[in-house]
Amino acid sequence: MSLALSGLIGFVGYHERAYQRLTRALESDTAALRQLRWERPVLRGPGGDGNAADEIYAALAEWRPLPAATRDALAEAARQVTDSARKAVPGAKIDGVLVSEMASGLETLIGVINDPSFGPVVALGLGGVFTEVLKDVTYRVAPFGIETAREMIADLRAARLFDGYRGKPAADKEALAKALVATSRMAIALGPRLKELDINPVFVGPSGEGVVAADALVVLE
């Protein structure tokens, strides 16, 4: 997720993961790094056209764990991931490396499409590998309130997963419902400019711990 898109997602009420540039992370207090477990390169193609960035993003589907939250560990992880980037796309301009906390929870997806007849329509389904396998998705026309958002969660065939299973705690359904409402309002605010929004995965933490938007794609006109 880019820094700009991360800010947009955070603005409408999601907790986005703690992304920051490598230079900022190295200058920050070491205690703050203890919350960060993964890093990914931020890359831009020559001339800023973004083509090389797309190639590198596809080639570097790897996320490297930080063995310890220290400046030395972060610097070494950054060196490894930038070396891989240069091998993937020789000559690419590397703006820096982003670090983020590791997200976990029940994986869901939230999306928006701008339907020619109905306008913005919000989708909710299971995320991650379950998206294509189960095709368990429900839709509502935006905007809507909290009760409609709760109905969307209940409509999923896998709704029981949110109540906990095999010793896992119940998921924070209320936080997910609020995220759906916020997404519907954002879709209305952006209007016809918003062609498509795909937030996947959205990790739903245990009850009381909220939701985390781990990655997102937005298409604007």
Backbone as numpy.savetxt, mean C-alpha at the origin, in Angstrom:
# Nx Ny Nz CAx CAy CAz Cx Cy Cz
5.12 2.09 -3.39 4.27 3.27 -3.39 5.16 4.50 -3.39
4.93 5.44 -4.28 5.74 6.65 -4.34 5.46 7.53 -3.14
6.39 8.47 -2.88 6.18 9.38 -1.74 4.93 10.21 -1.92
4.66 10.68 -3.15 3.49 11.51 -3.41 2.21 10.70 -3.21
2.17 9.48 -3.74 0.98 8.65 -3.59 0.80 8.24 -2.16
1.89 7.97 -1.46 1.81 7.63 -0.04 1.15 8.77 0.74
1.50 10.01 0.38 0.88 11.15 1.04 -0.59 11.26 0.77
-1.00 10.96 -0.47 -2.42 10.99 -0.83 -3.19 9.96 -0.03
-2.67 8.74 0.04 -3.35 7.67 0.78 -3.45 8.03 2.26
-2.37 8.59 2.82 -2.41 8.99 4.22 -3.39 10.11 4.48
-3.53 11.00 3.50 -4.41 12.16 3.66 -5.86 11.74 3.85
-6.30 10.65 3.20 -7.70 10.26 3.31 -7.96 9.32 4.47
-6.95 9.06 5.31 -7.24 8.35 6.55 -6.55 7.02 6.74
-5.82 6.52 5.75 -5.08 5.29 5.93 -3.80 5.57 6.70
-3.31 4.52 7.36 -1.96 4.60 7.91 -1.03 3.99 6.88
-0.28 4.86 6.17 0.67 4.33 5.22 1.94 3.95 5.96
2.69 3.03 5.41 3.90 2.61 6.07 4.92 3.75 6.12
5.82 3.68 7.05 6.74 4.79 7.33 7.85 4.86 6.29
7.52 5.37 5.11 8.52 5.53 4.07 9.35 6.79 4.31
10.63 6.70 4.06 11.46 7.88 4.07 12.71 7.61 3.24
13.34 8.65 2.73 14.52 8.46 1.91 15.69 7.99 2.76
16.61 7.31 2.11 17.76 6.77 2.80 18.53 7.86 3.54
18.72 9.02 2.92 19.48 10.08 3.56 18.82 10.52 4.85
17.48 10.58 4.84 16.77 10.94 6.06 16.94 9.86 7.13
16.84 8.60 6.69 16.92 7.49 7.65 18.29 7.46 8.32
19.36 7.69 7.55 20.69 7.64 8.11 20.94 8.79 9.09
20.23 9.89 8.88 20.41 11.04 9.76 19.51 10.97 10.99
18.53 10.05 10.96 17.58 9.99 12.07 18.17 9.21 13.24
17.48 9.27 14.37 17.95 8.56 15.55 17.84 7.07 15.33
18.83 6.32 15.82 18.85 4.87 15.61 17.61 4.20 16.21
17.08 4.74 17.29 15.89 4.14 17.91 14.72 4.12 16.95
14.62 5.15 16.09 13.52 5.19 15.13 13.65 4.08 14.11
14.87 3.66 13.82 15.08 2.62 12.81 14.64 1.24 13.30
14.44 1.09 14.60 14.04 -0.21 15.12 12.65 -0.61 14.62
11.87 0.36 14.16 10.54 0.07 13.64 10.57 -0.28 12.16
11.72 -0.14 11.52 11.82 -0.36 10.09 12.46 -1.71 9.82
11.83 -2.48 8.91 12.31 -3.83 8.66 12.61 -4.12 7.19
12.22 -3.23 6.27 12.38 -3.53 4.85 12.78 -2.27 4.11
13.37 -2.44 2.93 13.69 -1.29 2.11 13.48 -1.62 0.63
13.25 -0.58 -0.14 13.07 -0.75 -1.57 13.68 0.46 -2.28
14.27 0.27 -3.47 14.87 1.42 -4.14 13.83 2.35 -4.75
14.15 3.63 -4.78 13.35 4.60 -5.50 14.18 5.03 -6.69
13.69 4.80 -7.89 14.51 4.97 -9.08 13.80 5.80 -10.13
14.58 6.53 -10.91 14.01 7.31 -11.99 14.87 7.12 -13.22
14.26 6.92 -14.37 15.00 6.70 -15.59 15.71 7.95 -16.06
16.71 7.81 -16.94 17.43 8.97 -17.47 16.46 9.95 -18.10
16.62 11.22 -17.77 15.73 12.24 -18.31 14.42 12.33 -17.57
14.19 11.45 -16.60 12.98 11.52 -15.78 11.73 11.03 -16.48
11.91 10.22 -17.56 10.72 9.78 -18.28 10.02 8.62 -17.59
10.69 7.99 -16.62 10.04 6.94 -15.83 10.10 5.56 -16.44
10.55 5.43 -17.70 10.57 4.11 -18.33 11.50 3.15 -17.61
12.71 3.62 -17.31 13.66 2.76 -16.62 13.16 2.40 -15.23
12.48 3.34 -14.59 11.93 3.06 -13.26 10.95 1.90 -13.31
10.11 1.87 -14.35 9.16 0.77 -14.49 9.88 -0.55 -14.66
10.96 -0.56 -15.45 11.70 -1.79 -15.67 12.34 -2.28 -14.38
12.90 -1.33 -13.60 13.56 -1.72 -12.36 12.54 -2.21 -11.34
11.41 -1.53 -11.28 10.36 -1.93 -10.33 9.95 -3.37 -10.59
9.81 -3.72 -11.89 9.42 -5.09 -12.24 10.53 -6.07 -11.95
11.79 -5.65 -12.16 12.92 -6.56 -11.99 13.24 -6.79 -10.52
12.96 -5.81 -9.67 13.32 -5.91 -8.26 12.10 -6.19 -7.40
11.51 -7.35 -7.61 10.35 -7.73 -6.81 10.80 -8.32 -5.49
12.02 -7.99 -5.08 12.57 -8.51 -3.83 12.52 -7.44 -2.75
12.26 -7.88 -1.55 12.31 -6.99 -0.40 13.31 -7.60 0.57
14.28 -6.81 1.02 15.35 -7.36 1.84 15.11 -7.04 3.31
15.15 -8.05 4.18 14.98 -7.77 5.61 16.23 -7.13 6.19
16.04 -6.20 7.11 17.15 -5.62 7.84 17.40 -6.48 9.07
18.60 -7.08 9.19 18.86 -7.95 10.33 18.91 -7.20 11.65
19.28 -5.92 11.60 19.33 -5.12 12.83 19.08 -3.67 12.46
18.41 -2.95 13.33 18.06 -1.56 13.05 19.24 -0.66 13.42
20.30 -0.70 12.61 21.46 0.16 12.82 21.79 0.87 11.52
22.52 1.96 11.63 22.92 2.68 10.44 23.76 1.81 9.52
24.66 1.00 10.11 25.53 0.14 9.30 24.72 -0.90 8.54
23.73 -1.51 9.22 22.90 -2.51 8.56 22.09 -1.88 7.44
21.56 -0.69 7.69 20.77 0.00 6.67 21.64 0.37 5.48
22.85 0.86 5.74 23.75 1.24 4.65 24.12 0.03 3.80
24.36 -1.12 4.43 24.71 -2.31 3.68 23.53 -2.82 2.86
22.34 -2.79 3.45 21.15 -3.22 2.71 20.90 -2.30 1.52
21.12 -0.99 1.72 20.94 -0.03 0.63 21.94 -0.29 -0.49
23.19 -0.61 -0.12 24.20 -0.91 -1.13 23.80 -2.12 -1.96
23.29 -3.16 -1.29 22.90 -4.38 -2.00 21.76 -4.12 -2.98
20.76 -3.36 -2.52 19.59 -3.16 -3.36 19.89 -2.21 -4.52
20.76 -1.22 -4.32 21.12 -0.33 -5.42 22.03 -1.04 -6.42
22.89 -1.94 -5.94 23.71 -2.73 -6.86 22.82 -3.58 -7.76
21.78 -4.17 -7.18 20.85 -4.98 -7.97 20.12 -4.11 -8.98
19.78 -2.88 -8.59 19.09 -1.97 -9.50 19.96 -1.62 -10.69
21.23 -1.34 -10.44 22.14 -0.97 -11.53 22.35 -2.14 -12.49
22.33 -3.35 -11.96 22.46 -4.52 -12.84 21.20 -4.71 -13.67
20.03 -4.41 -13.07 18.77 -4.59 -13.78 18.64 -3.61 -14.93
19.00 -2.35 -14.69 18.89 -1.30 -15.71 20.16 -0.46 -15.66
21.18 -0.86 -16.41 22.44 -0.10 -16.40 22.21 1.35 -16.81
22.85 2.25 -16.08 22.75 3.66 -16.42 21.57 4.38 -15.81
20.72 3.68 -15.08 19.56 4.32 -14.47 20.00 5.29 -13.38
19.30 6.40 -13.26 19.57 7.35 -12.19 18.83 6.90 -10.93
19.54 6.75 -9.86 18.96 6.28 -8.60 18.84 7.47 -7.65
17.62 7.83 -7.32 17.38 8.97 -6.44 17.64 8.64 -4.98
17.51 7.39 -4.62 17.71 7.02 -3.22 17.03 5.70 -2.92
17.01 5.34 -1.67 16.38 4.10 -1.22 15.34 4.45 -0.17
14.19 3.82 -0.26 13.15 4.04 0.75 13.15 2.89 1.74
12.93 3.22 2.99 12.78 2.19 4.01 11.37 2.27 4.56
10.84 1.15 5.01 9.49 1.15 5.55 9.34 0.08 6.60
8.39 0.27 7.47 8.08 -0.76 8.46 7.41 -1.94 7.77
7.54 -3.12 8.34 6.91 -4.30 7.79 5.46 -4.36 8.25
4.53 -4.45 7.30 3.10 -4.50 7.62 2.63 -5.95 7.69
1.62 -6.20 8.50 1.06 -7.55 8.60 -0.41 -7.45 8.98
-1.13 -8.53 8.80 -2.55 -8.57 9.10 -3.30 -9.30 8.01
-4.62 -9.23 8.04 -5.46 -9.85 7.02 -5.39 -9.00 5.75
-5.00 -9.61 4.64 -4.81 -8.86 3.40 -6.13 -8.64 2.68
-6.44 -7.38 2.40 -7.62 -7.02 1.63 -7.20 -6.07 0.51
-8.13 -5.78 -0.36 -7.91 -4.77 -1.39 -9.09 -3.81 -1.38
-8.79 -2.57 -1.68 -9.83 -1.55 -1.88 -9.54 -0.87 -3.20
-10.54 -0.78 -4.04 -10.35 -0.18 -5.35 -11.48 0.75 -5.71
-11.24 1.56 -6.73 -12.26 2.47 -7.26 -12.18 2.44 -8.78
-13.33 2.34 -9.42 -13.41 2.53 -10.86 -14.45 3.60 -11.13
-14.26 4.36 -12.19 -15.22 5.40 -12.53 -16.12 4.87 -13.63
-17.28 4.40 -13.22 -18.23 3.79 -14.16 -18.94 4.88 -14.97
-19.08 4.70 -16.28 -19.74 5.72 -17.11 -21.17 6.01 -16.70
-21.85 5.01 -16.14 -23.26 5.19 -15.76 -23.44 5.61 -14.31
-22.65 5.01 -13.40 -22.87 5.21 -11.97 -21.87 6.17 -11.33
-20.81 6.51 -12.03 -19.76 7.32 -11.42 -18.81 6.46 -10.62
-18.16 7.02 -9.59 -17.19 6.25 -8.81 -17.84 5.07 -8.07
-17.25 3.90 -8.25 -17.71 2.68 -7.58 -16.54 2.11 -6.78
-16.78 1.84 -5.50 -15.74 1.33 -4.61 -15.86 -0.19 -4.50
-14.72 -0.86 -4.58 -14.67 -2.32 -4.48 -13.91 -2.73 -3.23
-14.34 -3.81 -2.61 -13.65 -4.41 -1.46 -13.54 -5.90 -1.71
-12.36 -6.45 -1.46 -12.18 -7.88 -1.60 -10.99 -8.34 -0.79
-10.75 -9.65 -0.81 -9.54 -10.16 -0.19 -8.36 -9.80 -1.07
-7.23 -9.47 -0.45 -6.07 -9.02 -1.21 -5.03 -10.11 -1.36
-3.85 -9.68 -1.83 -2.75 -10.62 -2.00 -3.07 -11.67 -3.04
-2.63 -12.91 -2.78 -2.83 -14.00 -3.73 -4.28 -14.41 -3.83
-5.11 -14.03 -2.85 -6.52 -14.43 -2.86 -7.35 -13.65 -3.88
-6.82 -12.51 -4.33 -7.59 -11.65 -5.23 -8.04 -12.39 -6.47
-7.09 -13.01 -7.17 -7.41 -13.69 -8.43 -7.96 -15.09 -8.20
-7.58 -15.72 -7.09 -8.00 -17.10 -6.86 -9.47 -17.18 -6.43
-9.85 -16.37 -5.44 -11.20 -16.46 -4.88 -12.20 -15.53 -5.55
-11.70 -14.41 -6.12 -12.59 -13.43 -6.76 -13.76 -13.06 -5.85
-13.44 -12.85 -4.58 -14.45 -12.50 -3.57 -14.45 -10.99 -3.41
-15.30 -10.31 -4.18 -15.30 -8.85 -4.21 -16.73 -8.33 -4.13
-16.92 -7.23 -3.43 -18.22 -6.58 -3.34 -18.08 -5.11 -3.72
-19.17 -4.50 -4.22 -19.11 -3.14 -4.77 -20.21 -2.26 -4.19
-19.91 -0.96 -4.09 -20.91 0.03 -3.73 -20.61 1.33 -4.48
-21.68 2.04 -4.85 -21.53 3.33 -5.51 -21.18 4.39 -4.45
-20.17 5.20 -4.74 -19.76 6.27 -3.84 -20.64 7.50 -4.04
-20.80 8.33 -3.00 -20.26 8.15 -1.64 -21.21 7.33 -0.78
-20.71 6.84 0.33 -21.57 6.10 1.27 -21.03 6.28 2.68
-21.86 5.89 3.64 -21.52 6.06 5.04 -21.02 4.78 5.68
-20.85 4.82 6.99 -20.24 3.73 7.73 -21.08 2.46 7.70
-22.41 2.59 7.73 -23.25 1.39 7.72 -23.10 0.62 6.41
-23.04 1.34 5.30 -22.85 0.69 4.00 -21.49 0.01 3.96
-20.48 0.66 4.51 -19.13 0.07 4.54 -19.13 -1.22 5.36
-19.84 -1.24 6.46 -19.93 -2.46 7.27 -20.64 -3.56 6.50
-21.65 -3.19 5.73 -22.36 -4.17 4.90 -21.44 -4.78 3.85
-20.55 -3.96 3.29 -19.61 -4.48 2.30 -18.74 -5.58 2.89
-18.25 -5.37 4.10 -17.42 -6.37 4.76 -18.22 -7.65 5.01
-19.45 -7.48 5.49 -20.30 -8.63 5.78 -20.69 -9.39 4.52
-20.72 -8.70 3.36 -21.13 -9.34 2.11 -20.08 -10.30 1.55
-18.84 -10.16 1.97 -17.79 -11.04 1.45 -18.04 -12.48 1.88
-17.79 -13.42 0.98 -17.96 -14.82 1.33 -16.98 -15.23 2.44
-15.86 -14.54 2.48 -14.84 -14.84 3.49 -14.96 -13.94 4.72
-16.14 -13.39 4.96 -16.32 -12.44 6.06 -15.93 -13.02 7.41
-16.07 -14.34 7.56 -15.76 -14.96 8.85 -14.28 -14.83 9.21
-13.43 -14.61 8.20 -12.00 -14.45 8.48 -11.74 -13.24 9.36
-12.62 -12.23 9.27 -12.42 -11.02 10.05 -12.73 -11.23 11.52
-13.40 -12.32 11.86 -13.76 -12.59 13.25 -12.74 -13.44 13.98
-11.64 -13.75 13.29 -10.59 -14.57 13.89 -10.78 -16.05 13.57
-9.66 -16.75 13.39 -9.72 -18.18 13.06 -8.40 -18.82 13.44
-8.47 -20.08 13.85 -7.28 -20.85 14.23 -6.35 -20.07 15.16
-6.95 -19.47 16.14 -6.16 -18.75 17.14 -5.78 -17.34 16.77
-6.08 -16.92 15.55 -5.76 -15.56 15.15 -6.79 -14.59 15.74
-6.37 -13.39 16.09 -7.31 -12.43 16.68 -8.27 -11.87 15.65
-9.38 -11.36 16.12 -10.35 -10.71 15.23 -9.70 -9.48 14.60
-10.06 -9.24 13.34 -9.50 -8.10 12.61 -10.26 -6.82 12.94
-9.62 -5.69 12.68 -10.20 -4.39 12.99 -11.18 -3.99 11.88
-12.37 -4.58 11.93 -13.37 -4.33 10.89 -13.82 -2.87 10.87
-13.87 -2.26 12.03 -14.34 -0.87 12.09 -13.35 0.06 11.38
-12.06 -0.19 11.56 -11.05 0.62 10.87 -11.14 0.42 9.37
-11.40 -0.81 8.94 -11.56 -1.08 7.51 -12.79 -0.37 6.97
-13.87 -0.39 7.73 -15.09 0.30 7.30 -14.83 1.81 7.15
-14.10 2.40 8.09 -13.78 3.83 8.00 -12.90 4.12 6.79
-11.99 3.18 6.47 -11.13 3.35 5.29 -11.96 3.32 4.01
-12.96 2.46 3.97 -13.86 2.40 2.81 -14.62 3.72 2.64
-15.12 4.25 3.75 -15.84 5.53 3.69 -14.92 6.64 3.19
-13.70 6.67 3.73 -12.73 7.69 3.32 -12.40 7.57 1.84
-12.28 6.34 1.36 -11.99 6.11 -0.06 -13.14 6.60 -0.92
-14.37 6.35 -0.50 -15.53 6.79 -1.28 -15.59 8.31 -1.35
-15.25 8.97 -0.27 -15.25 10.43 -0.25 -14.13 10.99 -1.13
-12.97 10.34 -1.10 -11.88 10.78 -1.96 -12.26 10.64 -3.42
-12.94 9.54 -3.76 -13.36 9.31 -5.14 -14.30 10.41 -5.62
-15.21 10.82 -4.76 -16.13 11.90 -5.12 -15.38 13.22 -5.25
-14.44 13.46 -4.34 -13.68 14.71 -4.37 -12.85 14.84 -5.64
-12.26 13.74 -6.08 -11.44 13.77 -7.29 -12.30 13.81 -8.55
-13.52 13.29 -8.45 -14.46 13.35 -9.57 -13.97 12.63 -10.81
-14.24 13.18 -11.99 -13.88 12.50 -13.23 -12.38 12.39 -13.46
-11.58 13.13 -12.68 -10.12 13.01 -12.83 -9.64 11.62 -12.45
-10.33 11.00 -11.48 -9.93 9.67 -11.01 -10.50 8.60 -11.93
-9.63 7.92 -12.64 -10.05 6.84 -13.53 -10.02 5.50 -12.82
-9.00 5.31 -12.00 -8.86 4.01 -11.34 -7.98 4.15 -10.10
-8.33 3.43 -9.05 -7.54 3.37 -7.83 -7.50 1.93 -7.36
-6.30 1.45 -7.06 -6.13 0.07 -6.58 -5.19 0.10 -5.39
-5.73 -0.12 -4.19 -4.92 -0.18 -2.97 -4.86 -1.65 -2.56
-3.72 -2.27 -2.80 -3.60 -3.71 -2.61 -2.14 -4.07 -2.37
-1.85 -4.64 -1.19 -2.80 -5.01 -0.15 -3.06 -3.90 0.86
-4.23 -3.98 1.46 -4.55 -3.21 2.66 -4.54 -4.21 3.81
-3.57 -4.08 4.70 -3.47 -5.00 5.83 -4.41 -4.54 6.95
-5.30 -5.44 7.37 -6.21 -5.14 8.47 -5.64 -5.79 9.72
-5.20 -4.95 10.65 -4.59 -5.47 11.87 -5.61 -5.98 12.86
-5.15 -6.50 13.99 -6.07 -6.94 15.04 -6.93 -5.78 15.51
-8.06 -6.11 16.13 -9.01 -5.10 16.58 -8.31 -4.01 17.38
-8.54 -2.76 16.96 -7.94 -1.63 17.64 -6.62 -1.16 17.06
-6.06 -1.91 16.11 -4.75 -1.56 15.56 -4.83 -0.94 14.16
-6.02 -0.84 13.60 -6.19 -0.12 12.35 -5.80 -0.88 11.10
-5.72 -0.15 9.99 -5.37 -0.73 8.70 -4.16 -0.01 8.14
-3.41 -0.71 7.30 -2.20 -0.16 6.67 -2.29 -0.35 5.18
-2.19 0.74 4.42 -2.12 0.65 2.96 -0.68 0.40 2.58
-0.38 -0.81 2.10 1.00 -1.18 1.80 1.43 -0.78 0.40
0.53 -0.77 -0.55 0.87 -0.39 -1.91 -0.38 0.10 -2.62
-0.20 0.94 -3.62 -1.37 1.52 -4.30 -0.98 1.96 -5.70
-1.98 1.96 -6.57 -1.84 2.46 -7.94 -3.02 3.38 -8.20
-2.74 4.57 -8.70 -3.82 5.50 -9.04 -3.64 5.97 -10.47
-4.73 6.03 -11.21 -4.72 6.51 -12.59 -5.59 7.75 -12.65
-4.97 8.89 -12.97 -5.68 10.16 -13.06 -5.70 10.64 -14.50
-6.76 11.34 -14.86 -6.85 11.91 -16.21 -6.31 13.32 -16.21
